[in-house]
Each structure stands twice: as structure tokens, then as C-alpha cells.
Amino acid sequence: MSKWLVFLLTGLALLAGATGLALAQQSAARRLDETPPPAVRLEHNLGVNVALEGYSPQERDAALDAMAAAGLGWVRQRLPWDQIEASQGQFDWTLWDSIIAAVDARGLELVAVLDSSPAWARAPEDAANPLAPPGSRADFGRFAAAVAQRYGATLRFYQIWDEPNIAPHWGHRYVDAADYAGLLREGAVQVRSVDPDALIMLAALAPTTEPGGLNQSDLIFLDALYAAGAAPWFDAAAAQPYGFDHPPDDPPQASRLNFRRAELLAAVMHQHNDSATPLWLAAFGWRNADGDQNSLWPGVDEPTQAAWAVEALEWARRHWDWAAGLGWAIWQPAEPAGGLRWGLALTTPDGQPTAALAALSGWAHAQHPLGPGQWPLAWPAIQSQGGWRLTPAAADPPSGAALDNNLLRIPFEGAALALEVQRGPYWGFLEVAIDGEPANALPQDGAGRANLLLYDPLSQQSRVIVARGLADGPHWAEIRASGGWEQWPLLSLQVANLPAARWPGWLVGALGLAGMAFVAAGLWQRPRLDASSGAAGPTGSIFAAASSQTISSAGLKIRPSKGSGRRKSGAATASSANPVAGDATSRPKSSPRATTASGPGPRTTSAARPASRP
């Protein structure tokens, strides 16, 4: 190869690398600025599955008191259709009235699971299986509406059916995502028609790797639900990522059942432009095998169970802003003592707390830095001084705010921080510091303070990156206001766990300069080499081909490739664990409450319309 061509191609390659690095770092910041947050956030997001119908009133109240004292924020309880409406049109609410009232009295959220068809509603082939779906969806719809009519003032979360991707929960037939989508739609329409504020939860999918038939992989089933147009009919998805005998940080694989399998489900949602919909961990945990090592349900010893429970919560807090609720497998199972599920229980058969309960309770009561996701300014971990007014919707500086007389202190854990602000035609600014230093993504004034200006004659809202490229670990943000009181300028904050930039700016610049030097050297030497060898001149085909090829690879047109908008397979896992860093083209959906307030219509989404009943 000619010496001049070597110089030229080397230089253009260096330019391509510098440009690519610069664009990649710019792209990461842009994703933080544009990606919408999940729609639901719970102040106490740790919950547990319960079977309260098996207790006496005294036992039930004692159990609920213990749950509340442990710091749990919600319980997931079945409302079995077959018991409530055993005879068509005849409802017996007595037991369920007392359960729901007892849960509500302790400030716990209730996730109501609507499933189990009564004998009169089942298809003939399902006569002996109460877990089978009804023969007529309309029958289930009337039951769902009745539940919402009776408990809508108390309930917020309605889960439509449970584990439809495995037998026997779909009766005497192969599982069918499109058929379940029809049942989901029926339930969602009927509940929303009575309770417009309801949040509809997808059935919690059972973890399995089987391809189909009587059992189908939760990943395949969820993907098929989107293909069937189910997206408008649920406000949250639900997973059951049991850990079995794998540690919490065990990497996810489609062929492996472990805790981080939830990331693969979140990746499916991301691939369908649904990253803004939260994913609940309806049931997770590790079974205390106590030496039995049952091959059907591998487990761990008691100390490992307790340690991994906390490690799992920490993993979710630090990496999963889409995880709205984290539900331990069971408080006490409705089965005789000694059964397999007792290895997951948080209390012994005589009511004594397990080591896992003590570990979970310690985590629930601890004050944690804000992890990835969008947060309201009224969150308990955020400290204020000087009279800031903090609400879930916005924060307002104190009257007469002048930097030194007010302060917001925000503990967070992530590599980037953004503030959502409401600017307006008024004078004011926010001074922002991270770990005592000026926020590195904001302009600084003559005194070296990093400021976010609030003046805007158009009164627009915007999300402003204030810090990025931070080291992994906890940080403190400090915000002081000057002016802007009674304007409610601060709406929310967003934390991202994007990794710090691996390539510093000076290195990117050096690569660019080196590239330009090599290009210049190649062009300078070319005429000399041509004169001695008789090669084609600057307009020759070799030069033109090389120039055309390397301009494109250098990205000088700054045009993203078709594959740059979404990561799949293993890369999708990392993206799904942080939707903040996800597809910038994903269209946000309105909040569930806003989209359902006008009636039982579907939530806004880019997915196809729900399929008609097959």
C-alpha cells in the first residue's frame, strides 16, 4: 500500500474514533434528558404476599400489625371469584370486607388479585379446575366491576388473573397469550368504567423456560401479549423472579431462572417502546432449604437466604428504576407445616420471625440514597432548610430566597443527576453543588458557582442535566435558590446510573488532532509519490473511494445508524436495568390515572390496538 494512503487512512480512522467517542458521550447525556420515568413510585416499595383468609380475625390483625411494624408497605392478596360469587349473581363479601378494612386500617396498600373461576362459569372441560379461566369473559367482567364498585374507594391496584402462562392456570388447553389478552381487556374495561383511578396490573407471569404448550416462557408470553395488542389494557406488568440457588447478581439468561430474569422482562417491554410502564416484582425470594435440597425447588441455608434478600433489594434499588414494588414470596403459606413453601415464609408456623424477616425489616427501615429513576421533591430522604414548600408535584423556594438562607440536601446514588424545572417570566436561579463542588454540567458564574437560570418568557418546562460522569457510589446534591418563590420552579429530580465517561475530553481531542495530522501528512506526501510513481492524481479513483468510505465511517455527517436506538439480547439487559439510558425514541405514555380518568378506554401507547376475541 502507498505510504500516503497509509497516512490518510490512519488519520481518518483516528478522526472516526474521536468523533464516535464524542457522539457516544453526547448520546448518553441526551438519553438522560429525554427518557420518561416509570409511572408509579411507592414510598414503601417492599411488600409481601399473604393469604389472610386463612386466619382468625385475631390472628389476621396480629399478622398485619407485624407486617406494618416490619416496614412493609403493601400486601398482595387473592380475591377469589369462586368464593365470592359461588352462585351466579349472589355475592358474599363478608370475609373480604373485613380483610380489606383491616389492611387499610394499617396504612398498607392492597394489590387485589382477581382470579379463580366459580364452577358455574367454567367451560365443561374445566369443571374440576377452579384455576381455569371462565367460559365467558363477560362473566368475569361483571365480577371485576362488582369488586371495583364495592372497594374502589380503598383499592388502587387490580391484578387481572394470575400465572396464565402455565398449567393449570389456563385450564384444559394450551396457554394462549392472545386469549389472556382478551380476558385482561375485559377486566380492565369493566374496572375502569367503575373506578377511573384504578391501576390495572398484568397477571404475574410464572418463571419458566419452556417454549409453549401447557407452559410457556414468561419472556415469550409477554412478547406475545404485546403482539396481541395488550399494552393499552395494563398500567404495570408483574414478574416472579425467584432466585432458586443463584445469588442476586447472577447474570440473566433466557435459559436460566434467577432474580435478574426480571431484567429480561423489562427488556421485552423496552423493545415494545413501553419502558415508562413499571414492572412489579410480585413475588421473589430464596427458599430456606434447611438441608432438604429438594430438586424441584433448589434452596439455600437460612443465613444465605437473609443475606441474599437484602442484596437483591440493593440491586433493585441501585439498578432498576422500573421496579415499582418488590414483593417477598409469602408471609405464611396456606399449606400444612413442612410444605415446600414454608421455606419461603417470613414467620414460622407459630408466628416467630425468621432471619429473612429481620433482614428485610432492617432494610425497609433504613434511609437509602435515591437510586435511578425520577423522584418527587417531597421524598422523605430529601432534607430542607429555610422554609422550602415541598409537595409530591413541585417544590417552592421560601419567600425572600437569597442563596444563603435556604437549602435542599438530596442524597443520591448514581452517575448523573437532572432537575425538571418550570421556568417563567420571573427573575431567579438555582445554585447546585454536588459533594461540595459546583455541579459539573452547569455553567458557572464569576464566583465559580454552578447556576441553573429560571427565566423564560415562554414559561416552558424542561429537564436539565446538572451533573454527569460522577463516580459510582453515594453523593450529596445541595440546591440553593435565589428568587423564584411562589413560582413552584422545581418539579422533580432524576437520577441515572449511566457509567462515568471512560474517555476524558483531552483524550478525545488528542485523537482528533492526531487524526488531522495524519490526514495532512498523507495529503502532503501524495503529490510527491505520484510524481515518482505515475499514480493517478487527486481526482483518481483510489483517492475518491478512500475519501468517500472514510468520511462515512468517521461520522462526519453525524447521522445515527439504524441500530443505535435500541439494544437487544445481552445489551438490552443493561439498558433495561436503566431505562434512563434506554431508547430515546421511546414515546412516553401518560400516567395511568390521567389516561383512565375519562372512562374505561385504553391507556395511550404506540402498540397496536388490542386484538378482537379469537
N, C-alpha and C positions, 0 to 999 in steps of 0.2 A: 504494500500500500504506500502511496506517495506520502512523503513527510508532511507536506502542507495539509493533506487530508486528515492525517492523524491528529495534528494540532486542532484542526477545525472541529472534528467530531468530538474530541476530548473537551474542548471548550463548550460546545453546545450541550454535552452531557452534564457538565458541571452547572451550566445555567439551568438545565431542566431540573436537576436535583434541588438547587436553591429555590427555584420557583415553586416546585412541588412542596417543599417543606413550608415555605411561607403560606401557600394556599391551604395546606393541611391545618396549620395553626390557626389561620383565619377562619377556616370552616368550623373548627371546634368551638370557637367563641360564638360564631353565628348560631350554631345549634343551641347553645345555652340561651341565647336571646330569643329564639323563636319557638322552641318546643313547648307545647302546653303541658300543664301539670295534671296529675290524676284528679278526678272529680270529687273524691271522698277522702277525708282525713279524720281519724278518730283520735281524740286526746288520750284515751286509754285504749291502745290498739291490741292489747293482749287479752284474749278471751279463752273460752273453753266450751267443749261440747258437753251437754247434760241430757239426762233422761229423768226429769223431775216428776214425771207421772208415777214413778215407782216409789216415791217417798210418802210417808205420812206428812200431814201439814207441819208438824213439829220438826221432823227430820228435814223437810224441804227448807224451812226457814233457817234452820241451823246451817245447812249446806250453803245457802245463798249468803248468809252473813259471813261465812268463812271465805267465800269467793270474793266478796266485796273487800274484806279485810286484807286479802292477799294482793289487792291492787288490780284485779281483773276488771275489764271494762264492759265485756259483753258475753252473752251465752248463746249457744246455738241449740235450739230445741225443736223437735218434730211436733207439728200439729197434724196428727194422723187423721186423714179424711175418713178412713174406715171406722174409726171410733167415734168421731164427731157426728157423722151422718150415716150411721149404720143402716137406717131405713130411709129411703128416698124422701127428701123434703122434711125430715124430722131431725133437728139438730140438738145435740146435748152439749152445752157449753160449760156445764158446772165445774168440772175439774180444770178446764183450761182458763176459765175466768180467774180462778184462784191462783193458778201458776203465773199468769201474765201480770196480775196485780202484785204478786209477791216479788217478781223480778223488777217491776217498775218502781216499787217502793224503795228499793235499794240503789236506785240510780243506775242500774245495769241496762245496756241495750239488749234487745232480744232479736236474734235472727230466726225468723219462723220458717221452718222447712215444711212446705205443703206437699205431702205425698201419701202413698198407701191408699189404694182404691178400695171402696167397700164392695162386698160380694155382688150387690145388685147392679153395680156399674161396670163390672169386668166382662171381658169377652168370654165366651164359653170355654175356650181352651185355657183360660187363666183362672178358672173357678177356684182353685185351691191356692192361689198365689196373691196375697194382698199387696205385694210389692209391684205387681204388674200395672201398667198404665190402664186407664179406663177405655172401654169400647167406644165411648163418645167423648170427644174433647169438650163439648158444650156442658156435659155434666160436671166435669172438673172446673170449668169456668164459673159455673154458678156457685160451687163451693168456695173458690178463691174469692169471688166477690162477697160472699157472706162473711168470710174471715175479715176482709178489709172493712166491711160495713160495721162489724162488731168491734174491731180492735184498731181501726185506722188512727184513732186519736193517740194511741200508745205506740203501735208498731211503726217502724220505718223500713225495715228490711224484710223482704219476702223472697225466699228461695223457692223456685219452681221445680219440684221433683228432686230426686237425689240419685246419683250414680247411674244415669241412663245408658252409660257406655259398657255396662257389664250385666251379666245374668246374676240374679233373677229379676233385676230392676226394670227390665223391658219385656218381661213376660215370656210366653212360649213362642218366641220368634227371634230372629237375628236383631241385634241392636241397629238402630237406624237414626242417624243424626237429623235427617230431614224430617222424619216423623216426630222426633222430640222437638224440633224447631216449631212444629205446628202446635204442640202442647204448650210450649213456652209462650208462643204468641197468644194463645187463648188465655192463659193465666195473666199475662202482662196486660192485655186489653181490659180484662174484667177487673183486675185490681186497680189499675189506673183510673178506670171510669168512676170508681168509688172513692179512691184515695189518691188524688193527683200528686201528692208529695211522696208517694211510695218509691222506694228504690228496689228495683227488681234484680235479684241475683240469679245468675245461671246455676243450674244444678251443679253441685260439687262433683267433679269427674274423678272416678277411681283411677289410681295409678296402675297402669298395666302396659305391657309391650306387645300384646297380641294384635295381629293385623286386622281382625274383624271376625264376623260370625256372632257367636254368643258373647264375646268380649272383644273390645276394640281399644287400641291405644288412645289414651286421653289426648295425645297430640294430634292424631289423625282425626279423632272425633271433633275436636274443637275446630280444626281447619275445615272439616265438612260442614260444621254449623255455619261458619261464615259463608261458605259456598251456597248454603241453603237460604241465605238472607236473614239469619237470626239476629244480626247485630243491632237492629233498632229496638229489639224487644228485651234487652237486658242492660242494666246500668253497672253491673260488676260481674266478673267471672269468678269462679271458685275452683281451687285446686286442693289436693290432699297429698302433699309431698312428704310422706313418711320416710324417715331416714334408714329404716331397717338396720343393717350393721355397718353403714357407711358414715363417716364423720360429716359434719355440716358443710365443710368446704370441699367435699368430694366433687370433682368437675361433672357437669351434666352431660349425659349422652342419651340419645333416643332409645338405646337398648338397655338402659340402666335405670333402676328405681332408686332414687335418693332425694335428699332435701332440695338440692339445687335443680331438680327437674322442673320446679316452678319457673325457672328462667326460660326453659324451652317453651312452656305455655305462653309466657309473656312475649317471647319472640314470635310465636304464631300470631298473637294479637297485633304486634308491631307490623308484621308483614301484611296484615289486612288494614293498615292505617288506623289502628284502634289503640294506640299507645296511651291515649288520655283516659281510657277506661281502666279502673283499678282491678287488680286481681287479689282476691282474698285467699289466704291460706286457711281454708275452712277446717282442716284437721291436719296436724303434723305431730311428730314426736318419735321417740325411740322406746321400744318395749324393754322393760326390765325383765330379762330372761331368767334371772335368778338360777342360772345353771342348767335350765332345761334345753336351751338351744334348739327350739322347735324349727324344723327345716322349712315349714310353711311360713313362718314369720320370724326370721332371724332377729336376735336382740342383742343387748349389751348388759353389763352389770350395772348396779344401782349408781355408783359414783360416776360412771361414764354417762349414764342417762342424764343425770343432773347437770354435768359439765357441758354436754353437747346441747342440752336445751338452751342454755344461756349463749353458747357460741352461735347457735342458729339465730337467735334473736338479734345478736350483734351483727351477724352477717346481713340479715334483712335490713336492719337499721342503717347500716353503712353503705349498702349497695342497691336496695330495692325501693325506689320511691313509688313504685306502683303497688306495693303491698299494703293495702288499706287495713287489713285485720289479720292477726296471727292467732289461730285457734289451736290450743293443745287438744290432743285426741279425745280425752274423756275425763270427766271428774270422777265418776264411778260408773262402770258399765252395768247395764240391766241384764246381768247374767250371773249364774252361781259363782261363788268364790272359787278361785282356782282356774277359771277360764283364761284363755289367752289374753283377752283384752284387759284383764286386771293388771297385767304387766305395764299398761299404759296409764293406769289410774293415778290421780294425784292424791288420793287418800286410800287408806287400807279399808277392808270391809267393815271394820269397827270405827271408821271415821278419823283415824290418825293420819296426819300429814306425812307425805313421802319426802325424800330428799329432793325430788324433782320439783315439788310444790314450793319448798323452801327456796330453791334456786330461782324459780320463776318469780316468786313474790319479791325477792331481793332485787331482781332486775326491774320489775314493774314499779317499785317504789323509788328507784334511783333517778336522779336527774341526768338526762343524757344530752349531749350536744345535738343540735339539729342536723340530721342526715340529709341525703339528697332528696330533693323534691321542693315543692312550694309550700310556704308556711305563712300563716296569719301572724300579724304583729301582736296579737293578744295571747300567744302561746305561753304557757307557764314558765318555760325556761328563759324567756326574754325579760330582762330587768330594765326598769325605767327610773329616772330621777328627774325632778323638776316639774312634774305635773303633766307629762305626756298623757293624752287620752288614747287608750288602746281598745280597739274592738276587733271582732273577727273580720270585719270588712275593710278597716283602714285605721291609720294612726294619725293623730293630730298633735303638732308641737304645742307646748304651753304658750299662753299669752305672753308676749314680750320676749319670745325666744331669741337669744343672742349668743349662741355657741357655748359660753362658759356657764350658763345657768340651766342646762338640760342635758340629758344623756340617755341613749338606748344602748344596752350592752347585750350582745347576741352571741351565745356560744354555738359554734357550728363545726362540723367535721366534713371537709371536702376540699377540692382543689380550686373551686370557683364560686363566686357569690354575685348575685344580681338583685337589684331592687326594682320593684314595679312601682312607678310613681304616677301621680296625677299632676301634671303641670297646669299652669294657668296664667292669666294676665296679672300677676302679682309679683312682688319682689320677694325672693327667698332662695336659700340654698341649703344643702346638707353637707356637712363635713364628715367624711368617712375615713376611719382608720382601721387597719387590720393588724392585730397583735402589736398595737402601739405605733405602727408606721403608716404613712399615707397610703390609701388604697391604690394599688399599682395600675389599675385600668382607668383611673380618672385623671383629668388634667389638674395640675397644681397651680396655686397662686404664688405670688412673690414670697410669701412666708413659708412655702413648702407644704401647704395644706391641700389635700385632695378634696375637691368640691364637686357636687352634683347640683347644677343650676335648675331651678324650678320654674323660671319664667318661660311662658309660651303663649303668645297671643291666640293660638288656635286651641288651647286647652286640651291637649291630647294626652292620652295615657301611653306609657312606654315602659319597656323592661330594659334597664340599663345595667350592663356588666360593670361592677365596681372593683372586682379583684379576680385574677385568674393565675394559673401556673403556681398555685400555692403548694407547699409540701404536704404530703399525706399526713393526716393527723388532726388533732383539735386546734381550733383557732377562736379568737375573740374579735368580733366586729364592734366598733363603737361609732355611733351616729349622733351628731350634734346638729341642731337646727338653728338657723338664723333667719327669722321671719317665717312666713308661711302659716302662721296659726289661723285656725278656723277655716283652713282650706283642705284639710284631710289629704295631704300630699303623698303620704306613704301608704301604699295599698297592700303590699306583701313582699316577701323576700324568697329567693330561690337559691338553693344550694345544689351544686353539681359535683360529682366525684370524677370529673374528667381528669386524666393524669396530667401532671405538670409537663410542659413542653420539653421534649428530650433534646431539642436542638436550640441553643441560645441564639439570639438575634445576631450576635457578632459572627457566629459560625456561618449562618445563612448568608450574611453579607460577604464574608470572605470567600465562600464558594462562588457567589455571583461574580466577584471581582476576578477570581482566578479563571472563571469561565470566559469572561470578556477578554482577559489577557491572552488566553489560548486561542480564541477566535481571531483576535487581531494578529497574533503571530502567524496563524495559518494563512490568513488573507495576505499578509505582507510577503510570506515566502512563496505563495503560489505563482505570481508572475515570474519570479526568478527561476523556479523549477520548470515552468512552461517554456521559458526561453531556451533552456538547455535540453529539454526532452522532446519538445514539439508537441506537448499535450494541448488539449483544447483550452481555449481562453475562458474568461469568467462567465461567458454565456454558454459554455459547453454543457452537455447532458449530465456529466458526473456531478459537477458543481450544483446544477439545478436540482438534481434528485436529492443530493445530500441536504441542500438547504431546505427543500420542501419537507423532507422527512423530519429533520431535527427541529424545525420550527413547531411542528405539530407536537412532537414529544416534549418539547420544552414548555408547552402550555402557554405560549405567549399570547394566544387568543383568549386565555382564561375561560375556557368552556368546559364545564364538568362532563365527565364521561357518563354514559347511561347507567353504569353500575354503581355510581358513587352515592346514590341516595339511600341505599338500604343494604345492610349486611345480612347475610344468610348463614345457615349452618353454624359453625363454631363462632364466627364473628358476630352473628346475630345474638348469641348468648350474652356477649359483653355489652352489646347495645341494649338488649332488653333489660339487663340488670341496671341500666341507667338510661331511661327514656329521655332524660335531658340531653343525652348525646345521640339521640336517635335521628330518624329521618326528618329532615327539616321540611319536607314536603307533606308530612302527615297533617291532615286537616283536623283541627280540634273540634270536638263535639261540645255542644252546650252542656251545662250542668244538668244532671238528671231532673232536678226539681224544676228548672226553667223549662225544659222540653216537655215535661208532663203536666205542667200547671194548667194547660188549657184543655186537658182531657186525655183520653186513652191512646193517643196517637203514638207512633214510634218516635224514639229519640233521633236527633239529627245525626246522620252518618253518611259516609261515602260508599257504604256497602250496598249491594243490590237489594231490591225490595224483597221482603220475605216471600218464600215460595208458597203457592196455594197448597192446600192439603192434597197429598198424593192419592 
